[in-house]
């Protein structure tokens, strides 16, 4: 079985453009099962958002594997400056991947 493992560290600016570019390359070159893990430096979603700030991973056939068991997304970042929590670290896999 072939596995493509990608580590990502998103930039602090233009994250959405960068991540879209990486995902297009992964889609082009990946073989077998696909895991894309790291600090994306932005929030991702699996739902349609009205705003332009989040990237919809459904459009790439991906799912967040870190909350697959509980169905609850856990925060991975706290901004003391803004007193906000967010999730910016993910392990993504193709929706067709099956864990056996």
C-alpha positions in Angstrom: 0.0 0.0 0.0 1.3 3.4 -0.9 1.0 6.4 1.4 1.6 10.1 0.7 2.5 12.0 3.9 2.7 15.7 3.7 3.8 18.1 6.4 2.6 21.7 6.2 3.5 24.9 8.0 1.3 27.7 6.7 2.7 31.2 6.4 1.4 34.1 8.6 0.0 35.9 5.5 -1.8 34.7 2.4 -2.5 31.4 4.1 -5.5 30.5 2.0 -3.7 31.0 -1.3 -0.7 29.0 -0.1 -2.7 26.1 1.2 -4.8 25.9 -2.0 -1.6 25.7 -3.9 -0.3 22.9 -1.7 -3.5 21.0 -2.0 -3.5 21.2 -5.8 0.0 19.8 -5.8 -0.9 17.0 -3.4 -3.9 16.2 -5.6 -1.6 16.1 -8.7 1.3 14.0 -7.3 -0.1 11.9 -4.4 -0.2 8.2 -4.6 -2.3 5.9 -2.4 -3.6 7.0 1.0 -3.1 10.7 1.8 -2.3 12.4 5.1 -1.6 16.1 5.3 -0.6 17.3 8.8 0.7 20.4 10.4 0.1 24.0 11.4 -2.1 25.6 8.7 -2.1 29.0 10.4 -5.7 29.4 9.5 -9.0 27.8 10.3 -10.4 25.2 7.9 -14.1 24.1 7.6 -16.1 21.3 6.1 -19.1 23.6 5.6 -20.0 26.4 3.2 -19.1 29.7 4.8 -20.4 33.1 3.7 -17.1 34.7 4.6 -13.9 34.3 2.7 -11.7 33.7 5.7 -11.9 29.9 6.0 -10.9 27.2 3.4 -13.6 24.5 2.7 -11.8 21.2 2.8 -14.9 19.4 1.4 -14.0 21.0 -2.0 -10.8 18.9 -1.9 -12.4 15.7 -0.7 -10.6 16.0 2.6 -11.8 15.5 6.2 -10.3 16.5 9.6 -9.1 13.3 11.2 -8.4 14.9 14.6 -12.1 15.0 15.5 -13.3 12.0 13.7 -14.1 10.0 16.9 -15.8 12.7 18.9 -17.1 14.9 16.1 -16.0 17.8 18.2 -13.2 20.1 17.0 -10.7 21.0 19.7 -8.8 24.3 19.9 -5.1 24.3 19.2 -4.3 28.0 19.5 -5.0 30.7 22.0 -4.4 34.4 21.3 -3.9 36.3 24.6 -3.9 39.5 22.6 -7.4 38.9 21.3 -8.6 36.5 24.1 -9.7 34.0 21.5 -9.3 30.3 20.8 -9.1 28.8 17.4 -8.0 25.6 15.6 -5.1 25.9 13.2 -3.4 22.5 13.5 -5.0 19.7 11.5 -4.4 16.1 10.3 -6.4 15.9 7.0 -7.1 12.7 5.1 -9.0 11.8 1.9 -12.6 11.0 2.7 -12.1 7.7 0.9 -9.3 6.6 3.4 -10.4 3.7 5.6 -8.6 3.0 8.8 -8.4 -0.8 9.3 
